């Protein structure tokens, strides 16, 4: 199967999925969307009200802000793949639970493998924890690092900046770094400081990351 076929298959499976209790609170599953050859992939937390209604990621207020942020980074939504760590809406927009994250993880892994993006941007602490389980987002947001050979850039979730307007300038600054990171990955990823970390499944992300993780650009 080519990348597009794999993404289509994942999307079809997600819409029928009964692997966790979030199937009971979904109106529409939200597998994610974007080109199969996207150079950048954005991974958020989970669908909210409007996403659940439409079956599309980031279509509410946070989505509008994400569109603005993409534009500031010289990107268009049609160029990037956008999805979440859980594909069905947690009731009342509560945090996803560990067993839900674990149940849904295989779909995200297959999407990442199929797209094989140059850069993965995590939006919020739950997607960051997939790659950097011990990191604290307030310490490492906007910085790039290689984790198991992939460039990961942790960012605040756009909704966090809407709830806490003082974060907005920082979120904008972080997004403006993306073209530089993308160019760096295309040019020669050997020049990027590397921190190799074994992938962990723990969702514990309350501790400070080891210092090596902070050796960035
Ligand atoms: S959140 Fe993921 S694992 Fe749970 S029912 Fe939806 S698609 Fe399946």
Boltz pocket constraint, residues with backbone or C-beta under 6 A from the ligand:
constraints:
  - pocket:
      binder: B
      contacts: [[A, 13], [A, 14], [A, 15], [A, 17], [A, 18], [A, 19], [A, 20], [A, 21], [A, 22], [A, 23], [A, 29], [A, 85], [A, 86], [A, 87], [A, 88], [A, 100], [A, 103], [A, 104]]
      max_distance: 6.0
